[in-house]
Amino acid sequence: MEMVGDAPGFEESARALFAGEAGRFESLLLAWPEDVREHALWLATDAFAA
């Protein structure tokens, strides 16, 4: 994600995404700009669907 590659928690959020840790993923995105955070959450919706 080019827009947030240097954002706080980016690498940890990627690890949480691939580990299926939805709560951790969401909490790590809190420091990101709201519009970017909301879009990332939307993109990740299927990743956390059971």
LUMMAR-143871 format. One record per residue: z, x, y of N, C-alpha, C in turn. Coordinates in steps of 0.02 Angstrom, whole numbers, plus 50000, padded with zeros to 5 digits. Layout:
<rs>
ZXYZXYZXY/...
</rs>
This chain:
<rs>
500005004249941500005000050000500005004550062/499435005050090499345009650146499805008150205/499935001850219500345000150278501075002150270/501325002650210502035003950201502175010150158/501685014350148501765020250107502335024750129/502475024750194503025028750221503635024450239/503615018150223504165013650241504785015250199/505375013750228505985014850190505985010950125/506155014250071506195010950007505535009649971/504985012349997504345010949966504315013049893/504495019249879504445021749810504925017949764/505525016649788505995012849747505765005749736/505435002749786505184995849777504624995749726/504205000949725503675001349675503975001949605/504505005949598504835006549534505134999949512/505454996349559505744989849543505214984849523/504644984949557504094980449541503864981549469/503734987849451503484989249384504014988449330/504654988549350505194987449302505364980149295/505054975849336505184968749332505844966749363/506104970749409506744969349441506634965749508/506544959249504506364955249563506884955749618/507514955049603508034955249654508064961949689/508014967249651508014973949681507394974949724/506824972649699506194973149737506274969649805/506514963449803506584959649865507074962949913/507624965449888508114968549933507844974949965/507444978649929507154984749957506644983350011/506354977450010505854975750060506154973250126/506804972350128507124969550188507024973850250/506934980350242506844984850299506114984850324/505674981550290504964981550308504834976150361/504284976750399504104971450446504014964850408/504224959450439504234952950405503564950950376/503024951750414502374949550389502154953650328/502284960150329502114964450273502544962750213/503194961650225503654959750171503444953250138/503284948250177503084941850149502434942450109/501974946450133501354947350096501474951050030/501884956150032502044959849971502394955349920/502844951049943503174946349898502664941449868/502204939249908501684934649883501254938149830/501064944349844500664948149796501034949249731/501684949949734502084951449674502304945249636/502134939349660502354933149628502214932949554/501614934549533501444934249462501794939649421/501974945149453502304950649418502994948549393/503314943849429503984941749410504004934849376/503424931849367503394925349333503564926349259/503994922049234504204922649163503714919049117/
</rs>
